[in-house]
Amino acid sequence: MSVGAFGPPTSNDLAVLGLTIPNGPWMADVWLMDQPVREVTSGTTECAVATCYRGAGRADGDRPRDIDVLCVAHQRRWRKTPTGAKTTLSAFIEDQASASQICRPRGTSRRQPQFRPIDFTPLQPRMREELRYVAAIKIGRNQWRSPHYVNEVLRSAISVAVDRGYQSLTEFEETHGPGAGEPGTSGLSGHLRAALPAMLRVLDEARVDPWASAYWHPADLGTKSATASSNRPVRWDVVTCDWLRVGLMQLSREDIQSGARAWSTLGNYVRAGALLSAYMSDVAPLGPQDLSRAVFLEFLAWVRSERTTRSDLAAVNTAASLLFDMRQRGIVPGLPDTMFLFRGENPITKVRQPKPFPADILDAIDSLLGGSDESLEADVRLLLRVFRAVGPRASEALSLPVDCVRHTDRGYSLEYFQSKVQDWRRVPLPPRLGADLVAQSARVHNLYGPSCKWMFPYVGAAPRMNDLANSTGDLAPWPYGRFQAAVWAAYERSGISRSSLTGEVLRGPHLHRFRHSVATGLLNEGWSQYEVQRFLGHKSPTMMQAYAEIHEDSLRAKYIEFVERSVDVTGKPITAPRSARSPTSNAFATVSSVRPWPTATARCLRSKPATSCRPPA
Protein backbone atom coordinates (compact mmCIF):
# COMPACT_ATOMS: atom_id res chain seq x y z
CA MET A 1 0.00 0.00 0.00
CA SER A 2 1.43 3.38 -0.95
CA VAL A 3 1.75 6.08 1.67
CA GLY A 4 -0.33 8.48 -0.37
CA ALA A 5 -3.32 6.15 -0.76
CA PHE A 6 -6.60 7.38 0.63
CA GLY A 7 -8.68 4.20 0.72
CA PRO A 8 -9.13 2.22 3.97
CA PRO A 9 -6.33 -0.30 4.53
CA THR A 10 -7.11 -3.99 4.39
CA SER A 11 -6.12 -6.54 7.00
CA ASN A 12 -3.00 -7.43 4.98
CA ASP A 13 -2.12 -3.75 4.75
CA LEU A 14 -2.32 -3.44 8.52
CA ALA A 15 -0.06 -6.44 8.94
CA VAL A 16 2.77 -4.68 7.13
CA LEU A 17 1.81 -1.18 8.16
CA GLY A 18 3.99 -1.15 11.26
CA LEU A 19 1.82 1.27 13.21
CA THR A 20 3.73 3.84 15.20
CA ILE A 21 2.10 3.69 18.62
CA PRO A 22 2.53 6.75 20.85
CA ASN A 23 4.27 5.88 24.07
CA GLY A 24 2.09 5.48 27.14
CA PRO A 25 1.00 3.06 29.87
CA TRP A 26 -0.80 0.95 27.24
CA MET A 27 2.62 -0.28 26.04
CA ALA A 28 3.09 -2.43 29.15
CA ASP A 29 2.37 -6.16 28.92
CA VAL A 30 -0.07 -5.73 31.81
CA TRP A 31 -1.62 -2.30 32.20
CA LEU A 32 -2.54 -1.52 35.82
CA MET A 33 -4.88 1.45 35.76
CA ASP A 34 -5.31 3.37 39.02
CA GLN A 35 -8.74 3.93 40.46
CA PRO A 36 -9.78 7.57 40.91
CA VAL A 37 -8.14 8.94 44.04
CA ARG A 38 -11.27 10.62 45.30
CA GLU A 39 -13.07 7.27 45.25
CA VAL A 40 -10.27 5.54 47.15
CA THR A 41 -9.72 7.93 50.03
CA SER A 42 -11.80 10.68 51.53
CA GLY A 43 -8.95 12.89 52.68
CA THR A 44 -7.12 13.57 55.93
CA THR A 45 -9.51 15.88 57.83
CA GLU A 46 -12.70 14.95 59.67
CA CYS A 47 -16.20 14.95 58.17
CA ALA A 48 -18.23 18.03 59.12
CA VAL A 49 -21.23 15.90 60.13
CA ALA A 50 -21.08 15.69 63.94
CA THR A 51 -22.02 12.02 64.18
CA CYS A 52 -19.67 10.87 61.39
CA TYR A 53 -16.23 9.51 62.19
CA ARG A 54 -14.89 9.24 58.65
CA GLY A 55 -12.24 11.38 57.03
CA ALA A 56 -12.93 14.28 54.70
CA GLY A 57 -10.92 16.65 52.58
CA ARG A 58 -9.51 16.29 49.09
CA ALA A 59 -6.63 14.66 47.29
CA ASP A 60 -3.42 16.59 46.79
CA GLY A 61 -3.68 18.87 43.77
CA ASP A 62 -7.46 18.58 43.39
CA ARG A 63 -9.37 21.82 43.08
CA PRO A 64 -11.15 22.87 46.27
CA ARG A 65 -14.91 22.32 46.46
CA ASP A 66 -17.53 23.23 49.01
CA ILE A 67 -18.31 19.56 49.68
CA ASP A 68 -14.71 18.77 50.64
CA VAL A 69 -15.81 19.18 54.27
CA LEU A 70 -17.83 15.95 53.89
CA CYS A 71 -16.63 12.38 53.70
CA VAL A 72 -17.15 10.42 50.48
CA ALA A 73 -20.30 8.78 51.84
CA HIS A 74 -21.99 12.05 52.77
CA GLN A 75 -20.82 13.63 49.50
CA ARG A 76 -22.69 10.88 47.68
CA ARG A 77 -25.78 11.44 49.85
CA TRP A 78 -25.60 15.19 49.12
CA ARG A 79 -25.42 14.55 45.37
CA LYS A 80 -28.38 12.19 45.48
CA THR A 81 -30.56 14.70 47.30
CA PRO A 82 -33.25 15.86 44.85
CA THR A 83 -32.73 19.38 43.58
CA GLY A 84 -36.03 20.59 44.98
CA ALA A 85 -35.22 19.22 48.42
CA LYS A 86 -31.72 20.71 48.61
CA THR A 87 -31.23 23.69 50.91
CA THR A 88 -27.78 24.90 51.84
CA LEU A 89 -24.75 22.80 52.59
CA SER A 90 -24.67 23.97 56.21
CA ALA A 91 -28.34 22.98 56.66
CA PHE A 92 -27.58 19.59 55.11
CA ILE A 93 -24.73 19.05 57.58
CA GLU A 94 -27.03 19.87 60.52
CA ASP A 95 -29.75 17.55 59.23
CA GLN A 96 -27.32 14.68 58.76
CA ALA A 97 -26.31 14.82 62.41
CA SER A 98 -29.76 13.46 63.32
CA ALA A 99 -30.32 11.38 60.17
CA SER A 100 -29.73 7.66 59.88
CA GLN A 101 -26.06 6.79 59.90
CA ILE A 102 -24.29 5.26 56.90
CA CYS A 103 -23.21 1.91 58.30
CA ARG A 104 -21.22 0.63 55.32
CA PRO A 105 -20.41 3.34 52.81
CA ARG A 106 -19.65 2.44 49.25
CA GLY A 107 -16.29 3.37 47.84
CA THR A 108 -13.63 3.86 50.45
CA SER A 109 -13.88 0.61 52.40
CA ARG A 110 -14.44 -1.81 49.53
CA ARG A 111 -12.94 -0.26 46.44
CA GLN A 112 -9.52 -1.46 45.31
CA PRO A 113 -6.78 1.05 44.50
CA GLN A 114 -6.60 -0.24 40.92
CA PHE A 115 -8.95 -1.53 38.26
CA ARG A 116 -8.70 -5.12 37.12
CA PRO A 117 -5.50 -5.52 35.05
CA ILE A 118 -5.54 -5.23 31.26
CA ASP A 119 -3.37 -8.15 30.09
CA PHE A 120 -2.21 -7.90 26.46
CA THR A 121 0.03 -10.98 26.57
CA PRO A 122 -2.53 -13.64 25.42
CA LEU A 123 -3.35 -11.67 22.23
CA GLN A 124 -2.07 -12.34 18.74
CA PRO A 125 0.69 -9.83 17.79
CA ARG A 126 -1.40 -7.91 15.25
CA MET A 127 -4.42 -7.71 17.58
CA ARG A 128 -2.16 -6.49 20.38
CA GLU A 129 -0.70 -3.79 18.13
CA GLU A 130 -4.11 -2.65 16.91
CA LEU A 131 -5.66 -2.44 20.39
CA ARG A 132 -2.73 -0.45 21.73
CA TYR A 133 -2.82 1.87 18.72
CA VAL A 134 -6.57 2.47 19.03
CA ALA A 135 -6.27 3.12 22.77
CA ALA A 136 -3.39 5.57 22.27
CA ILE A 137 -5.20 7.48 19.51
CA LYS A 138 -8.59 7.65 21.25
CA ILE A 139 -7.05 8.73 24.55
CA GLY A 140 -4.76 11.23 22.83
CA ARG A 141 -7.74 12.78 21.05
CA ASN A 142 -9.46 13.05 24.42
CA GLN A 143 -12.30 10.89 23.13
CA TRP A 144 -11.78 8.20 25.78
CA ARG A 145 -11.77 10.07 29.09
CA SER A 146 -13.10 7.74 31.78
CA PRO A 147 -10.63 5.19 33.19
CA HIS A 148 -13.54 2.90 34.02
CA TYR A 149 -14.81 3.03 30.42
CA VAL A 150 -11.37 2.42 28.90
CA ASN A 151 -10.75 -0.51 31.25
CA GLU A 152 -14.05 -2.17 30.42
CA VAL A 153 -13.75 -1.72 26.65
CA LEU A 154 -10.20 -3.08 26.44
CA ARG A 155 -10.76 -6.02 28.78
CA SER A 156 -13.93 -6.99 26.92
CA ALA A 157 -12.14 -6.78 23.55
CA ILE A 158 -9.25 -8.90 24.87
CA SER A 159 -11.63 -11.49 26.29
CA VAL A 160 -13.56 -11.87 23.03
CA ALA A 161 -10.39 -11.93 20.91
CA VAL A 162 -8.79 -14.65 23.06
CA ASP A 163 -11.93 -16.80 23.19
CA ARG A 164 -12.54 -16.65 19.43
CA GLY A 165 -8.94 -16.59 18.27
CA TYR A 166 -9.25 -13.29 16.45
CA GLN A 167 -6.09 -11.88 14.91
CA SER A 168 -7.40 -8.43 14.00
CA LEU A 169 -10.07 -5.99 15.12
CA THR A 170 -11.58 -6.16 11.64
CA GLU A 171 -12.85 -9.66 12.51
CA PHE A 172 -15.12 -8.09 15.14
CA GLU A 173 -17.36 -6.63 12.42
CA GLU A 174 -19.23 -9.89 11.82
CA THR A 175 -20.04 -10.18 15.53
CA HIS A 176 -21.01 -6.53 15.95
CA GLY A 177 -24.66 -5.92 16.79
CA PRO A 178 -27.29 -6.66 19.42
CA GLY A 179 -27.28 -10.18 20.76
CA ALA A 180 -23.89 -10.97 19.32
CA GLY A 181 -22.12 -13.88 20.87
CA GLU A 182 -21.56 -17.58 20.35
CA PRO A 183 -22.28 -20.46 22.67
CA GLY A 184 -19.47 -21.00 25.08
CA THR A 185 -17.72 -17.73 24.29
CA SER A 186 -17.91 -14.20 25.61
CA GLY A 187 -20.25 -11.81 23.80
CA LEU A 188 -19.64 -8.12 23.25
CA SER A 189 -20.31 -5.90 26.22
CA GLY A 190 -22.50 -2.85 25.78
CA HIS A 191 -19.55 -0.47 25.94
CA LEU A 192 -17.53 -2.48 23.42
CA ARG A 193 -20.47 -2.81 21.04
CA ALA A 194 -20.93 0.97 21.10
CA ALA A 195 -17.20 1.72 20.78
CA LEU A 196 -16.40 -0.79 18.03
CA PRO A 197 -17.41 1.34 14.97
CA ALA A 198 -15.19 4.20 16.11
CA MET A 199 -12.33 1.80 16.87
CA LEU A 200 -12.53 0.34 13.36
CA ARG A 201 -12.65 3.84 11.92
CA VAL A 202 -9.37 4.67 13.67
CA LEU A 203 -7.79 1.66 11.96
CA ASP A 204 -9.25 2.66 8.59
CA GLU A 205 -7.59 6.07 8.93
CA ALA A 206 -4.26 4.66 10.14
CA ARG A 207 -1.18 5.45 8.05
CA VAL A 208 2.55 5.19 8.51
CA ASP A 209 2.66 8.95 7.95
CA PRO A 210 -0.44 10.59 9.51
CA TRP A 211 0.05 13.58 7.18
CA ALA A 212 -0.72 11.25 4.26
CA SER A 213 -4.16 10.38 5.63
CA ALA A 214 -7.27 12.06 4.28
CA TYR A 215 -8.33 12.54 7.92
CA TRP A 216 -6.23 14.96 9.94
CA HIS A 217 -6.65 15.20 13.67
CA PRO A 218 -4.37 17.67 15.50
CA ALA A 219 -3.64 15.14 18.24
CA ASP A 220 -2.38 12.60 15.68
CA LEU A 221 -0.12 15.17 14.02
CA GLY A 222 1.28 16.60 17.22
CA THR A 223 -0.20 20.04 16.56
CA LYS A 224 -3.03 20.01 19.08
CA SER A 225 -3.24 23.16 21.15
CA ALA A 226 -5.35 23.25 24.29
CA THR A 227 -5.74 27.01 24.00
CA ALA A 228 -6.98 27.00 20.39
CA SER A 229 -10.63 27.85 19.87
CA SER A 230 -10.98 24.98 17.40
CA ASN A 231 -9.20 21.61 17.23
CA ARG A 232 -11.70 20.04 14.88
CA PRO A 233 -10.49 17.27 12.56
CA VAL A 234 -9.97 18.09 8.88
CA ARG A 235 -11.36 15.78 6.21
CA TRP A 236 -9.70 16.12 2.83
CA ASP A 237 -11.90 13.56 1.10
CA VAL A 238 -14.43 16.31 0.26
CA VAL A 239 -11.83 17.67 -2.19
CA THR A 240 -12.58 15.16 -4.96
CA CYS A 241 -9.98 16.41 -7.47
CA ASP A 242 -6.88 14.29 -6.87
CA TRP A 243 -4.13 16.73 -7.90
CA LEU A 244 -5.85 19.58 -6.06
CA ARG A 245 -6.26 17.54 -2.87
CA VAL A 246 -2.64 16.37 -2.83
CA GLY A 247 -1.40 19.90 -3.50
CA LEU A 248 -3.56 21.47 -0.80
CA MET A 249 -2.48 18.84 1.72
CA GLN A 250 1.18 19.54 1.01
CA LEU A 251 0.64 23.30 1.23
CA SER A 252 -1.32 22.91 4.49
CA ARG A 253 1.38 20.70 5.99
CA GLU A 254 4.05 23.29 5.26
CA ASP A 255 1.92 26.13 6.66
CA ILE A 256 1.09 24.26 9.87
CA GLN A 257 4.60 22.96 10.52
CA SER A 258 6.15 26.39 9.90
CA GLY A 259 3.57 28.12 12.11
CA ALA A 260 2.47 30.38 9.25
CA ARG A 261 -1.18 29.39 9.68
CA ALA A 262 -3.38 28.33 12.58
CA TRP A 263 -5.15 24.97 12.57
CA SER A 264 -8.57 26.61 12.18
CA THR A 265 -7.41 28.13 8.86
CA LEU A 266 -7.36 24.69 7.27
CA GLY A 267 -11.14 24.75 7.21
CA ASN A 268 -10.93 27.59 4.69
CA TYR A 269 -8.48 25.58 2.59
CA VAL A 270 -10.84 22.60 2.51
CA ARG A 271 -13.84 24.79 1.68
CA ALA A 272 -12.01 26.41 -1.24
CA GLY A 273 -10.77 23.06 -2.57
CA ALA A 274 -14.20 21.45 -2.27
CA LEU A 275 -15.83 24.35 -4.14
CA LEU A 276 -13.32 24.21 -7.01
CA SER A 277 -13.71 20.41 -7.17
CA ALA A 278 -17.49 20.81 -7.38
CA TYR A 279 -17.05 23.17 -10.34
CA MET A 280 -14.82 20.63 -12.11
CA SER A 281 -17.35 17.88 -11.50
CA ASP A 282 -20.22 20.04 -12.78
CA VAL A 283 -18.53 21.55 -15.85
CA ALA A 284 -15.49 19.53 -16.94
CA PRO A 285 -12.46 17.86 -15.35
CA LEU A 286 -9.43 20.12 -15.40
CA GLY A 287 -5.76 19.42 -15.08
CA PRO A 288 -3.33 21.88 -13.51
CA GLN A 289 -2.24 23.17 -16.93
CA ASP A 290 -5.87 23.85 -17.93
CA LEU A 291 -6.59 26.17 -15.00
CA SER A 292 -5.82 29.51 -16.64
CA ARG A 293 -7.03 32.91 -15.50
CA ALA A 294 -9.86 32.82 -18.05
CA VAL A 295 -11.01 29.45 -16.71
CA PHE A 296 -10.82 30.75 -13.14
CA LEU A 297 -13.00 33.73 -14.05
CA GLU A 298 -15.53 31.27 -15.49
CA PHE A 299 -15.36 29.45 -12.15
CA LEU A 300 -16.09 32.74 -10.40
CA ALA A 301 -19.08 33.37 -12.68
CA TRP A 302 -20.33 29.84 -11.95
CA VAL A 303 -20.12 30.45 -8.21
CA ARG A 304 -21.96 33.77 -8.52
CA SER A 305 -24.72 32.13 -10.56
CA GLU A 306 -25.03 28.94 -8.53
CA ARG A 307 -24.22 30.13 -5.01
CA THR A 308 -25.02 33.31 -3.22
CA THR A 309 -23.51 32.93 0.24
CA ARG A 310 -20.73 35.24 1.33
CA SER A 311 -18.62 32.28 2.52
CA ASP A 312 -18.63 30.76 -1.00
CA LEU A 313 -17.52 34.03 -2.55
CA ALA A 314 -14.78 34.27 0.06
CA ALA A 315 -13.76 30.69 -0.80
CA VAL A 316 -13.15 31.80 -4.41
CA ASN A 317 -10.66 34.41 -3.20
CA THR A 318 -9.03 31.78 -0.98
CA ALA A 319 -8.78 29.39 -3.93
CA ALA A 320 -7.04 32.04 -6.04
CA SER A 321 -4.51 32.67 -3.29
CA LEU A 322 -3.90 28.95 -2.71
CA LEU A 323 -3.38 28.22 -6.41
CA PHE A 324 -0.87 31.04 -6.62
CA ASP A 325 1.00 29.75 -3.52
CA MET A 326 1.11 26.19 -4.86
CA ARG A 327 2.57 27.47 -8.13
CA GLN A 328 5.14 29.72 -6.44
CA ARG A 329 6.34 27.01 -4.05
CA GLY A 330 6.56 24.38 -6.78
CA ILE A 331 3.99 22.12 -5.12
CA VAL A 332 1.92 21.91 -8.33
CA PRO A 333 4.37 23.02 -11.02
CA GLY A 334 1.87 22.45 -13.83
CA LEU A 335 -0.21 25.46 -12.81
CA PRO A 336 0.09 28.51 -15.11
CA ASP A 337 2.29 31.32 -13.86
CA THR A 338 -0.46 33.91 -13.60
CA MET A 339 -2.53 35.91 -11.17
CA PHE A 340 -5.93 34.25 -11.02
CA LEU A 341 -7.61 37.29 -9.46
CA PHE A 342 -6.43 40.88 -9.37
CA ARG A 343 -7.10 43.36 -6.61
CA GLY A 344 -10.66 44.60 -6.75
CA GLU A 345 -12.07 41.53 -8.50
CA ASN A 346 -14.74 39.59 -6.62
CA PRO A 347 -14.87 42.21 -3.86
CA ILE A 348 -16.29 41.13 -0.52
CA THR A 349 -17.01 43.82 2.00
CA LYS A 350 -15.27 43.05 5.24
CA VAL A 351 -17.49 43.67 8.20
CA ARG A 352 -15.64 44.75 11.31
CA GLN A 353 -18.01 45.42 14.15
CA PRO A 354 -16.19 45.82 17.44
CA LYS A 355 -18.65 45.17 20.20
CA PRO A 356 -17.53 46.33 23.64
CA PHE A 357 -19.51 45.21 26.67
CA PRO A 358 -22.29 47.55 27.80
CA ALA A 359 -21.37 49.64 30.83
CA ASP A 360 -23.63 47.76 33.25
CA ILE A 361 -22.21 44.40 32.14
CA LEU A 362 -18.68 45.68 32.77
CA ASP A 363 -19.73 46.93 36.21
CA ALA A 364 -21.15 43.51 37.05
CA ILE A 365 -17.98 41.77 35.83
CA ASP A 366 -15.88 44.15 37.93
CA SER A 367 -17.98 43.25 40.95
CA LEU A 368 -17.46 39.56 40.15
CA LEU A 369 -13.71 40.06 39.95
CA GLY A 370 -13.80 42.01 43.20
CA GLY A 371 -14.94 38.91 45.10
CA SER A 372 -18.72 38.81 44.87
CA ASP A 373 -18.56 35.13 43.80
CA GLU A 374 -16.58 33.22 46.41
CA SER A 375 -16.90 29.93 44.52
CA LEU A 376 -14.99 31.29 41.51
CA GLU A 377 -11.63 29.53 41.34
CA ALA A 378 -8.67 31.74 42.13
CA ASP A 379 -6.78 31.13 38.88
CA VAL A 380 -9.91 31.72 36.79
CA ARG A 381 -10.53 35.00 38.63
CA LEU A 382 -6.91 36.11 38.15
CA LEU A 383 -6.87 35.22 34.46
CA LEU A 384 -10.17 37.03 33.95
CA ARG A 385 -8.59 40.11 35.58
CA VAL A 386 -5.86 39.94 32.92
CA PHE A 387 -8.54 39.94 30.21
CA ARG A 388 -10.23 42.91 31.83
CA ALA A 389 -7.04 44.93 32.27
CA VAL A 390 -5.09 44.52 29.02
CA GLY A 391 -7.44 42.74 26.58
CA PRO A 392 -5.24 39.90 25.28
CA ARG A 393 -6.38 37.40 22.69
CA ALA A 394 -7.80 34.31 24.35
CA SER A 395 -5.28 31.80 23.00
CA GLU A 396 -2.38 34.04 24.05
CA ALA A 397 -3.78 34.70 27.53
CA LEU A 398 -4.36 31.02 28.27
CA SER A 399 -0.81 30.13 27.23
CA LEU A 400 1.00 32.88 29.12
CA PRO A 401 4.45 31.65 30.18
CA VAL A 402 5.16 31.42 33.87
CA ASP A 403 7.85 34.13 33.64
CA CYS A 404 5.81 36.64 31.61
CA VAL A 405 5.73 39.35 34.32
CA ARG A 406 8.58 41.82 34.64
CA HIS A 407 9.13 44.06 37.69
CA THR A 408 11.40 47.09 37.57
CA ASP A 409 11.60 50.43 39.35
CA ARG A 410 9.05 51.68 36.81
CA GLY A 411 6.47 49.07 37.88
CA TYR A 412 5.07 45.79 36.59
CA SER A 413 4.74 44.85 32.92
CA LEU A 414 3.41 41.85 30.99
CA GLU A 415 5.49 40.43 28.16
CA TYR A 416 4.48 37.57 25.86
CA PHE A 417 4.68 36.49 22.22
CA GLN A 418 1.65 37.09 19.99
CA SER A 419 1.30 34.11 17.69
CA LYS A 420 -1.18 35.86 15.39
CA VAL A 421 1.08 38.77 14.43
CA GLN A 422 4.39 36.99 15.18
CA ASP A 423 5.62 39.73 17.46
CA TRP A 424 6.15 40.45 21.15
CA ARG A 425 3.73 42.47 23.23
CA ARG A 426 4.84 44.45 26.26
CA VAL A 427 2.22 46.30 28.28
CA PRO A 428 2.23 47.90 31.75
CA LEU A 429 0.15 46.30 34.49
CA PRO A 430 -1.70 47.79 37.45
CA PRO A 431 0.44 47.32 40.57
CA ARG A 432 -1.99 45.02 42.35
CA LEU A 433 -2.53 42.80 39.30
CA GLY A 434 1.22 42.64 38.69
CA ALA A 435 1.90 41.59 42.28
CA ASP A 436 -0.81 38.92 42.12
CA LEU A 437 0.65 37.51 38.89
CA VAL A 438 4.10 37.32 40.49
CA ALA A 439 2.56 35.45 43.43
CA GLN A 440 0.80 33.11 40.97
CA SER A 441 4.12 32.40 39.26
CA ALA A 442 5.72 31.51 42.60
CA ARG A 443 2.76 29.30 43.49
CA VAL A 444 3.02 27.38 40.20
CA HIS A 445 6.74 26.87 40.72
CA ASN A 446 6.22 25.54 44.24
CA LEU A 447 3.34 23.21 43.32
CA TYR A 448 4.46 21.81 39.98
CA GLY A 449 8.20 22.43 39.93
CA PRO A 450 10.41 24.24 37.42
CA SER A 451 9.30 22.00 34.55
CA CYS A 452 5.86 23.67 34.39
CA LYS A 453 6.11 26.50 31.85
CA TRP A 454 2.57 27.90 32.06
CA MET A 455 1.33 30.72 34.26
CA PHE A 456 -2.10 29.05 34.44
CA PRO A 457 -1.66 25.25 34.18
CA TYR A 458 -4.78 23.13 34.05
CA VAL A 459 -4.93 20.16 36.38
CA GLY A 460 -8.66 19.52 36.15
CA ALA A 461 -11.08 18.78 38.92
CA ALA A 462 -9.06 15.62 39.62
CA PRO A 463 -5.52 15.50 38.20
CA ARG A 464 -5.49 11.70 38.24
CA MET A 465 -7.61 11.78 35.06
CA ASN A 466 -4.69 13.30 33.16
CA ASP A 467 -2.69 10.10 33.59
CA LEU A 468 -4.54 8.51 30.66
CA ALA A 469 -4.20 11.30 28.11
CA ASN A 470 -0.94 12.70 29.46
CA SER A 471 1.34 9.85 30.39
CA THR A 472 4.40 12.13 30.46
CA GLY A 473 3.02 14.10 33.39
CA ASP A 474 3.57 17.48 31.71
CA LEU A 475 0.79 19.94 32.50
CA ALA A 476 -1.02 21.82 29.75
CA PRO A 477 -2.53 25.32 29.92
CA TRP A 478 -6.23 25.84 30.48
CA PRO A 479 -8.22 24.48 27.50
CA TYR A 480 -10.17 27.20 25.72
CA GLY A 481 -13.52 25.43 26.01
CA ARG A 482 -13.17 24.61 29.70
CA PHE A 483 -12.09 28.13 30.60
CA GLN A 484 -15.07 29.50 28.69
CA ALA A 485 -17.35 27.12 30.58
CA ALA A 486 -15.88 28.16 33.94
CA VAL A 487 -16.31 31.87 33.17
CA TRP A 488 -19.83 31.42 31.85
CA ALA A 489 -20.82 29.45 34.96
CA ALA A 490 -19.55 32.37 37.06
CA TYR A 491 -21.59 34.80 34.94
CA GLU A 492 -24.72 32.75 35.49
CA ARG A 493 -24.15 32.49 39.25
CA SER A 494 -23.79 36.28 39.41
CA GLY A 495 -26.75 36.97 37.12
CA ILE A 496 -24.60 38.47 34.34
CA SER A 497 -26.77 37.51 31.43
CA ARG A 498 -28.60 40.62 30.21
CA SER A 499 -27.83 44.32 29.90
CA SER A 500 -30.45 46.64 31.35
CA LEU A 501 -29.05 49.49 29.24
CA THR A 502 -29.11 47.93 25.78
CA GLY A 503 -31.33 44.88 26.34
CA GLU A 504 -28.61 42.60 24.95
CA VAL A 505 -28.73 39.00 26.14
CA LEU A 506 -25.34 37.32 26.59
CA ARG A 507 -24.97 33.85 25.10
CA GLY A 508 -21.52 33.14 26.47
CA PRO A 509 -18.50 34.73 28.17
CA HIS A 510 -17.42 36.60 24.98
CA LEU A 511 -13.77 36.74 26.00
CA HIS A 512 -12.65 38.69 22.92
CA ARG A 513 -15.05 41.50 23.76
CA PHE A 514 -12.77 42.45 26.65
CA ARG A 515 -10.30 43.47 23.95
CA HIS A 516 -12.95 45.61 22.27
CA SER A 517 -13.91 47.15 25.61
CA VAL A 518 -10.31 48.03 26.45
CA ALA A 519 -9.75 49.59 23.01
CA THR A 520 -12.93 51.66 23.09
CA GLY A 521 -12.35 52.70 26.69
CA LEU A 522 -8.82 53.94 25.98
CA LEU A 523 -9.97 55.88 22.92
CA ASN A 524 -12.69 57.53 24.96
CA GLU A 525 -10.07 58.48 27.56
CA GLY A 526 -8.25 60.53 24.98
CA TRP A 527 -5.66 58.02 23.73
CA SER A 528 -4.72 58.36 20.08
CA GLN A 529 -5.39 55.51 17.69
CA TYR A 530 -1.64 54.92 17.36
CA GLU A 531 -1.25 54.64 21.14
CA VAL A 532 -4.10 52.14 21.39
CA GLN A 533 -2.66 50.22 18.45
CA ARG A 534 0.69 49.92 20.23
CA PHE A 535 -0.97 48.96 23.52
CA LEU A 536 -3.06 46.16 21.97
CA GLY A 537 -0.24 44.89 19.78
CA HIS A 538 -1.90 45.42 16.40
CA LYS A 539 0.40 45.39 13.39
CA SER A 540 -1.88 47.46 11.15
CA PRO A 541 -3.91 50.60 11.94
CA THR A 542 -6.83 49.22 9.89
CA MET A 543 -8.42 47.52 12.86
CA MET A 544 -8.03 50.65 14.96
CA GLN A 545 -10.32 52.53 12.59
CA ALA A 546 -13.00 50.02 13.45
CA TYR A 547 -12.31 50.37 17.16
CA ALA A 548 -12.54 54.16 16.97
CA GLU A 549 -16.21 54.34 17.83
CA ILE A 550 -15.92 57.13 20.35
CA HIS A 551 -19.07 57.54 22.38
CA GLU A 552 -21.32 60.41 21.45
CA ASP A 553 -21.09 61.72 25.00
CA SER A 554 -17.31 62.00 24.54
CA LEU A 555 -17.77 64.00 21.35
CA ARG A 556 -20.23 66.35 23.04
CA ALA A 557 -17.88 66.82 26.02
CA LYS A 558 -14.97 67.61 23.74
CA TYR A 559 -17.09 70.15 21.83
CA ILE A 560 -18.15 71.90 25.03
CA GLU A 561 -14.52 71.99 26.19
CA PHE A 562 -13.52 73.55 22.85
CA VAL A 563 -16.24 76.20 23.07
CA GLU A 564 -15.39 77.09 26.68
CA ARG A 565 -11.74 77.62 25.74
CA SER A 566 -12.63 79.80 22.73
CA VAL A 567 -12.61 83.60 22.52
CA ASP A 568 -14.03 86.16 20.14
CA VAL A 569 -12.08 88.81 18.20
CA THR A 570 -12.02 91.09 21.24
CA GLY A 571 -10.44 88.40 23.45
CA LYS A 572 -13.57 87.78 25.55
CA PRO A 573 -14.43 84.12 26.38
CA ILE A 574 -17.43 82.64 24.58
CA THR A 575 -19.88 80.88 26.90
CA ALA A 576 -21.08 77.49 25.70
CA PRO A 577 -24.72 77.71 24.61
CA ARG A 578 -27.26 76.14 26.92
CA SER A 579 -28.52 73.82 24.19
CA ALA A 580 -25.02 72.39 23.77
CA ARG A 581 -24.99 71.39 27.44
CA SER A 582 -28.11 69.26 27.26
CA PRO A 583 -28.18 66.04 25.26
CA THR A 584 -30.59 65.73 22.39
CA SER A 585 -32.25 62.63 21.06
CA ASN A 586 -29.04 61.50 19.42
CA ALA A 587 -26.77 62.70 22.28
CA PHE A 588 -25.24 65.42 20.08
CA ALA A 589 -25.88 69.13 20.15
CA THR A 590 -28.42 70.37 17.63
CA VAL A 591 -27.37 72.28 14.53
CA SER A 592 -28.56 75.58 16.03
CA SER A 593 -26.55 74.94 19.19
CA VAL A 594 -23.43 74.21 17.24
CA ARG A 595 -23.76 77.52 15.42
CA PRO A 596 -26.02 79.66 17.66
CA TRP A 597 -24.92 82.93 16.13
CA PRO A 598 -25.97 84.32 12.73
CA THR A 599 -23.87 83.11 9.86
CA ALA A 600 -23.34 86.57 8.41
CA THR A 601 -21.76 87.88 11.60
CA ALA A 602 -20.05 84.68 12.72
CA ARG A 603 -17.07 85.29 14.98
CA CYS A 604 -13.69 83.65 14.65
CA LEU A 605 -12.88 81.04 17.28
CA ARG A 606 -9.33 80.73 18.47
CA SER A 607 -7.70 79.29 21.54
CA LYS A 608 -6.41 81.67 24.20
CA PRO A 609 -4.55 84.07 24.28
CA ALA A 610 -6.75 86.33 22.20
CA THR A 611 -5.54 87.85 18.96
CA SER A 612 -7.33 89.30 15.99
CA CYS A 613 -8.22 87.00 13.14
CA ARG A 614 -8.04 89.82 10.60
CA PRO A 615 -4.92 90.20 8.46
CA PRO A 616 -2.73 93.19 9.24
CA ALA A 617 -3.51 96.38 7.39
Secondary structure, DSSP 8 states (H G I E B T S, - for coil): --TT--S---HHHHHHH------SGGGSSEE--B--HHHH---SEE-SSTT--SEE---TT----GGGGS-HHHHHHHHHS-GGG---HHHHHHHHHHS---SS-SSTTT--SB---EE-TTS-HHHHHHHHHHHHHHHHTT----HHHHHHHHHHHHHHHHHHT--SGGGGGGG-STT---TTS----HHHHHHHHHHHHHHHT--SSGGGSSEE-HHHHT---TT-S----EEGGG---HHHHHHHHHHHHHHHHHTSS-GGGHHHHHHHHHHHHHHHHHS----GGG--HHHHHHHHHHHHHH---HHHHHHHHHHHHHHHHHHHTTSSTTS-SS-SS-TTSS------------HHHHHHHHHIIIII-TTS-HHHHHHHHHHHHH---HHHHHT-BTT-EEEETTEEEEEEEETTTTEEEEEE--HHHHHHHHHHHHHHHHHH-TT--BSSEE--SSGGGHHHH-TT---EE--HHHHHHHHHHHHHHTT-SB-TTT--B--S--TTHHHHHHHHHHHHTT--HHHHHHHHT-SSTHHHHHH----HHHHHHHHHHHHHTEE-TTS-B----HHHHS--TTSS--HHHHS-S-STT----EESS----S---
